[in-house]
Amino acid sequence: MTNQSICRRVRLSPYRRGMGPTFTLTMWDGIGYDSMGKNRIRYELARSQGGKRSVVFSGSDFATPDCTDSDATVAALLGFLTLKPGDTDAEYFAEYTEGQHDFASCHAEAVAMESERRFGQERSWFSDDAHGGKAVR
C-alpha cells in the first residue's frame, strides 16, 4: 500500500451523544481506475460505541468520476453503504455478514440522513430510472 494515502476521513454522529454509535468513513485513493476511467477508491466504514470499534464495510469496489475526496464522492459512497432491504433487490444483501445486516436494519437510515444533512446528496442520486430503479455498484 505504498502508493495509497488516506484522501478523506469523515466521522458521522447520527445520534445524540450517548444515544447510539458513531461511524467513521475512511477513503484511500491511488488504487487505479475502472474500465470506464473512473477513479477507484478503497473504503472502510467502521462503527464505534462504548470504546469498541468494528468494521462494517471494507472494499475497493467503488469508482467515481468526481474528485476522490469530494463531498459528492462521500455522499455517493454512503448512498451505497446505507442501502437497506426494500431499497433494492434482496439479492444485493445475499452476501452481507450478520454485522452488515444489523447495520442495514438498525443504523443505515440514520447514517443516510446524517449524510444528506452534511453533504446534501439525496439517496435517489444513485437509484433512479437510469438503473431501472435498482442500486448499482
C-alpha positions in Angstrom: 0.0 0.0 0.0 2.9 2.3 -0.5 1.1 4.3 -3.2 -2.2 4.6 -1.3 -2.9 7.5 1.0 -6.0 8.5 3.0 -7.8 11.0 0.9 -10.7 11.6 3.3 -11.9 10.6 6.7 -15.4 11.5 7.8 -16.9 11.0 11.3 -20.7 10.6 11.3 -22.7 11.1 14.5 -26.3 10.3 13.5 -27.5 10.0 17.1 -27.4 12.4 20.1 -24.3 12.0 22.3 -24.5 8.7 24.3 -27.6 7.6 22.4 -26.0 5.4 19.8 -22.9 4.6 17.9 -20.7 6.9 15.8 -19.4 5.9 12.4 -16.1 6.7 10.6 -15.8 6.5 6.8 -12.2 6.4 5.6 -11.3 6.6 2.0 -8.0 5.9 0.2 -7.1 6.8 -3.4 -4.3 5.8 -5.6 -5.6 2.3 -6.4 -6.2 2.9 -10.1 -9.1 3.3 -12.5 -12.0 1.2 -13.6 -12.7 0.2 -17.2 -14.6 3.5 -17.7 -11.7 5.6 -16.5 -13.3 6.4 -13.1 -11.1 6.7 -10.0 -11.3 3.6 -7.9 -11.1 4.1 -4.1 -10.7 1.8 -1.2 -13.0 2.5 1.7 -13.8 1.4 5.3 -16.9 2.2 7.3 -16.4 1.5 11.0 -18.7 1.6 13.9 -17.6 2.9 17.4 -19.5 2.6 20.6 -18.5 2.1 24.2 -14.8 2.1 23.4 -15.2 -0.7 20.9 -14.6 -0.3 17.2 -15.7 -2.7 14.4 -15.5 -2.6 10.7 -18.9 -2.7 9.0 -17.8 -2.5 5.4 -14.4 -2.5 3.7 -13.7 -2.7 0.0 -12.2 -1.3 -3.2 -15.2 -1.9 -5.4 -16.3 1.8 -5.7 -15.4 4.1 -8.5 -16.3 7.8 -9.0 -16.0 10.3 -11.9 -15.7 13.0 -9.2 -12.6 14.0 -7.2 -11.9 11.2 -4.8 -12.1 13.4 -1.7 -15.2 15.5 -2.7 -18.4 15.7 -0.8 -20.2 14.2 -3.8 -18.0 11.1 -3.6 -18.6 10.8 0.1 -22.3 11.1 -0.4 -22.4 8.6 -3.3 -20.4 6.0 -1.4 -22.5 6.4 1.7 -25.6 6.1 -0.5 -24.5 2.6 -1.4 -23.3 1.6 2.1 -26.6 2.7 3.6 -28.9 0.7 1.4 -31.4 -1.4 3.4 -33.8 -4.1 2.5 -36.6 -2.6 0.4 -34.3 -0.1 -1.3 -33.2 -2.6 -3.9 -33.4 -6.3 -4.8 -32.9 -8.8 -2.0 -30.0 -10.4 -3.8 -28.0 -7.3 -3.1 -27.9 -8.3 0.6 -27.3 -12.1 0.0 -23.6 -11.9 1.0 -23.9 -9.5 3.8 -22.5 -10.6 7.1 -24.5 -10.6 10.3 -22.9 -7.2 11.3 -23.8 -5.7 7.9 -27.4 -6.9 8.2 -27.5 -5.4 11.7 -26.2 -2.1 10.3 -28.7 -2.1 7.4 -31.6 -2.7 9.6 -30.7 -0.6 12.7 -28.4 2.2 11.6 -28.4 2.7 7.8 -31.3 5.1 7.7 -29.8 7.3 10.4 -26.4 7.4 8.7 -28.1 8.2 5.4 -30.0 11.1 6.9 -26.7 12.4 8.5 -25.0 12.1 5.2 -27.8 14.0 3.4 -27.7 16.7 6.1 -24.0 17.2 5.8 -23.4 16.6 2.1 -26.8 17.4 0.6 -27.0 14.3 -1.6 -30.3 12.6 -1.8 -30.3 8.8 -1.9 -32.2 8.8 -5.2 -29.0 10.1 -6.9 -27.7 6.5 -7.5 -31.0 4.7 -7.7 -33.0 6.2 -10.5 -34.7 5.2 -13.7 -31.3 5.2 -15.5 -30.6 2.0 -13.5 -34.1 0.5 -13.6 -34.8 1.7 -10.1 -32.2 -0.6 -8.7 -29.0 0.3 -6.9 -25.9 -0.5 -8.9 -22.3 -0.7 -7.8 
